[in-house]
Amino acid sequence: MRFVNRLAALLAAVVLGATVAAAADLDTYRSQGVIAERYDGYVELRVDDAPAEARQLVERVNAKRRDIYEKRADRQDVEVEAVGKVYAKQILKKAPSGTYVKTSDGGYRRIP
């Protein structure tokens, strides 16, 4: 039983570490201006020459966010787009300095 508990703890640490690493990568790319947050709660590449890792990260982050927004929209009987915009405000409060934000008019502003 002790082995099972240790194995479970090890697996939890690996999963948590991977989640933290992904978040650190997103923060790094956002602060470098490679990935921008959007007004609708998703992220996008802001530069044409972004590394493949950044492109993959955008796809993963948006898929996870889309899943969250769809579930919340279903529970609250509202449009997915409305949920994304609400989440966007919360995400921007936690975004690192230097993050670019795409506004609804298509322009960018940078978080100081």
N, C-alpha and C positions, 0 to 999 in steps of 0.2 A: 504494500500500500504506500509506503514511503516513496518508492520509486515512481509510482503513478503520480503522486503529489508533486514530486520534483520535476517530472516530465511536463506536467500541466503548467507549472510555474515557468519552466523554460520556454514552452510554446507561447505562453502569454507575453513573456518578455520579448520574444522575437516579433510577435505581431505588433505589440506596442511600439517597439523600436522601428519597425517598418513604417508605421503610421506617422511617427514623429519625423522620420527621415523624409517622407513625402511632403509633410508640411514644411520642413526646413527648405526643401528644394523649391517649393512654390514661393515661399517668402523670398528666397534668394533671387529667383527669376523676376518676381514682382519688383523688388527693390532695385534690380538692374535695368528695369524697363523692358525686359524681354516679353513678359506676360503682363497683360493689363486686366484689371477687373472691369466688368461692364455694369451699366446701370440696371440690367435685367437679372443680375445674380449669377452670371456665367463669367468665364474667363476667355481671353483670346490672345493669340500671338500678336504682339505689337510691331515686331520687326520681321522682315522677309527672310533674313538669314539665321533664324533661330535654330539651335541645335535640335537634332531628332529627339533627344530626351525631353526637351521643353514641349515639343509637339505632342509627344505621347502623354506628358503630364496634363496638358490642356484637355486632351480627350478623356483621360481618367477622371479628372476633377469635374468636368462638365457632366459626365455620365453619372457620377455619384450625386452631384447637385440636382440633376434632372430627376433622379429617382426620389430624392427627398422632397422636392417641390411637388412632384406628381402625387405622392402619398399624402402630403399635407393638403393639397388642393382637393383631393377626393374626400378626405375627412371633413373639410370645412365647406365643401360644395362651392368652391370658387375656381376661377381660372388659374392655370399653372403660372401664367405670366405675372399675375398679381402677387402670387406667393414669392416668385423669384425677385421681384422688385422690393418686397419687404425684407427678404433675406439679404439682398444687396446692401441695404443700409447697415445691417448688423456686421456684415463681412468687412465693409469699409472702415468701421470703427476699430477693427483689429488688424487691418492691413499695415504692413511696415512702411516707414517713411520712404518716399521715392516711388511708391506705387502709382502707376498711371491708371486713370479711370476713364473709360469711354462713356461719354454722356449720351443722352437720348438724341441729341442733334448730330452725333457722329464725331464730335471733337473729343479731344483728350484734355484732362487736367491732371496735375500731379499732386499727390498728397505730400505736404511739406515734411 
